[in-house]
Amino acid sequence: MIHSTAIIDKSAKIDKSVEIGPYAIIGKNVIIGKNTVVGPYSFIQYCQIGENNKISNHVALGNDAQDTKFKGGENNCIIGNNNVIREFVTIHRGSINQSTKVGSDCFLMAYSHVGHDSILEDKIYMANCASLGGHVLVEYGAILGALAAAHQFVRIGRLAMLGGGAMITQDILPFMLANGDRAKLYGLNKVGLRRNGITPQAIKNIKKVYWQLFESKTIFTEALKIVEKMQAEENMGDEVAHLINFVKTSKRGFCRTALKI
């Protein structure tokens, strides 16, 4: 059902099962999949939206990138399935020949912001007013507390959890807890790991790697070599392999530890 007061651009492709509330505006180059609900007063343009999404009132999707390099064009925003996008959330479209992407099963709470060219994988939770600058990558299952903010080009690792108000200027390693201004690591996100089916042995292996990298007092480059050798000889699992690769591919550097575990 599309409310009579909604404004729909002629280029929009909207499944017949979609609900669009009063005074919503659907602009150019929009695709909306089955059973998605768009709340009152929302504004959507340059977006490809999947199925079963719940988009609340006053949401703005596909607005122009807040980037001085942005000169218009057809860059868009791609949103998956089964997401909850609450009131006053803003997701900006890509800047230069790129798309902003939100995966599936994400929960973006009120006033959270996803900057241009950012990529959110599946099952991301952003609490109220959490904000991402441009080109941020958030890996699977990460949680951002209220008012947390990430600098542009930062990566937030798989199943990491950021406390409320965390200021993230460097990469957050996968599987970790982080908090503070500027954010530091506070050990493993053990509760989150267990909830996501990570085995006790895998958690033990991640902790072993964390200790070697940050608590062994070994020069970091040497500690990383030790960890790589451990992985090669013991095959400590996919989680450790992902953690090592994340460290090695960091471009901004990554947050260091605040406390021992």
N, C-alpha and C positions, 0 to 999 in steps of 0.2 A: 504494500500500500504506500502510495506517495501522497503526502498531504497537499491539499490544493494550493497552499501558500508557498510551497517549496519551488525554487527556481532551478531548472535543469537545463544545462547546455545541450544543444542538439547533437553534439558529438559524443555524449556520454552513453556508455553501454551498461545498462543496469538490469540484472536478472529480475524477472517478474515477482520473485518471492521477497525481494528487498523491501524493507520499511524505511521510509524517509520522513522525518518529523517536520513540524511547522517551521517555516522560514529558513530551512536549510538551503544552502546554495551548492549545487553541484556544477563545477565549472568545466573547462576544456579538458579533453583527453583523460576521462575517468572511466574505469571499468570497476564494477562492483559485483562480487559473486553472490551465490545463493545464501539466503537466510541471514544476510548481514543487516543490522539495524543502525541507522544514522539518526542521532538525536536532533532536537530542535536547535536552530541557529548555528549549526555546524557549517563549516566551509571546506570544500574539498575540490582540488584541481590537480591535474597532472599526477594522478594516482591510479595504480592497479591494486585493487583490494580483493582479497580472496573470500572464502566462505565463512559463515557463522561468526562474524566479528560483531562485537557490541561497542558501537561508537557513541559516546554520551553527548550531552548538549555542549554547545560552544567549543567544539573541537576544531582545530585548524590543521588540515593535512595538505601537503604539497605546496605550501607557500614558498615564495622565492627564497633562495639561499641567502643567508646573511653573510655574504662574502663579496668583497670589493671586486673580485674577478668575475662575478656572475654578471652575464650580459644577456640573460634571457635564454630562449631556446626551448627544446622539448625534453630536457632532463626531468626525470620523474621520481616518484616515490613508490616502492613496491612493498605491499603489506600482505602477509600470509593469511593463515586461517586460525579461527578460534581465539582471537585476541580480544582483550578487554581494554578499551581506550577511554579513560574517564574524562571528566569535564575540564575544559581549558587546556588540554594537552596540545602541543604544537610539534609537528614533524615536518621539517623543511625538505624540499626536493633537492636533488643533486645539483652541483655547480657546473662542472665542465665535463661533459661526456660521461657522466657517472650517475648512478641512482642511489638514493637513500633507501636502505632495505631494513624491514622489520620482519622477523621470522614468524613462527606460529606459536600459539599458546603463551603469548606474552601478556603481562598485566602492567599497563602504564597508568599510574595513579594520577590524581588531579594535579594539573599545572606542570607535569613533567615535560621535558623538552628534548627532542632528538635533532641534533644539528645536521646540516647538509653533508651528504656523502657518508654518513655513519652507517654501520652495519650492526644490527642486533640479530644474533642467532636465536634459536628457539628457547622458550621458557625463561625469558628475562623478566625480572620484576624491578620496576622503578617506582619507589615510593614518592609521595607528594613532593613536588618541586625539585626532584632530581634532574640534573641537566647534563647533556653531552654536547661538547663542542663539535666542530666539523671533523669528519674523517676518523671518528672513534669506532673501534671494533669492540663489541661486547660478546664474549663467547657464551656458549650454551649454559643455561642455568644460573647465571650470575644474578646477584641481588644488590641493588643500590638503595641505601637508606635515604630517608627524607633529607632534602637539601644537599645531597652529595653532588659534586660537580667534577666533570672530567675535562681536562685540557684537550685541545684539538690534537689529533693523531695518537692519542693514548690507546692502549689495548687493555681490556679488563678480561682476565682469564676465566676459563671454564670453572663454574661452581664457586667462584670467589664471592665473598660477601663484604660489602662496604658499609661501615657504620654511618649513622646520620651525620650530615655536615662534613663528611670526608672531602678533602680537596685533593684531587688526583692529578698530579703533574707528570707522573711517569707510569709505566706499565705496572699493573697489578698481576702478580703471578697466579696461575690457576690453582684452585683448591685452597686459597688462603683467606684469612680474615684481615681486613685493613681498616684503618680509621685515622683521623687526625688531619691537621693542617700544618705541613704537607703530609699526606698519608704515609703511614708506615705499616709494616706487616706485624700481626699479632698472632702468629701461628696458623695452624690448619683450621679450616672450616669443618670441623669434625661432624657436627650435627648435620650440616648440609650434605656432606659426603655420605653419611649413613642413610639419610633420607633418599638419596639418589642411587642407592644400591651399590655403592663402592664397598668392596669387601674389606674385612678387617686387615687382611694381609696387604692389600693395596694401600690402605691408609698408613700402615706401618712403614711401607716402602717410601711413600711420599714424605713421611716425617723423617726418615733416614736421610733422604736427599736434602730436605730443608736444613737439617742439622749440619750436613757436610758443607753446604753452600754458605750458610750464614753464621753458624755457631762453632765451627771447628777451629777458627782462628787461622785457617789456611788462606793464603792469597787466593782471591776469587778465581782467577784464571786457572790456577792449579787445582782448586776444589772442583771446578767444572770438569776438568780432565779426569779427576778421580771418579766423579759421578758417571761420566760417560763410560769409563772402564767398568764400573759396577754394573751398569745397565747391559753392556755387551757380554759380560761374563755370567751375570745372574738372571738376565731377562726379567727385570722387576715389573714389567707390565706396561700396558698402553698409557696409563696415567703418568708414569715416570717418563716415558718416551715423549709424551706431549709436553710435560713440564720442561724437559731439557731443550726441546726444540723451541719452545716459547722464549726461554732465556737467550738462546743463541740467535734468534731472529729479532730481538728487540732493537729498535732504532732510537728510542728516546731514553733508554735506560729503564730501570725498574726500581720500585720502592724496596727499601731494605728493611731489616727487622728492627722492631722496637724492644721486644722482650724475648727471653729464652722460652722454649717449650719443653 
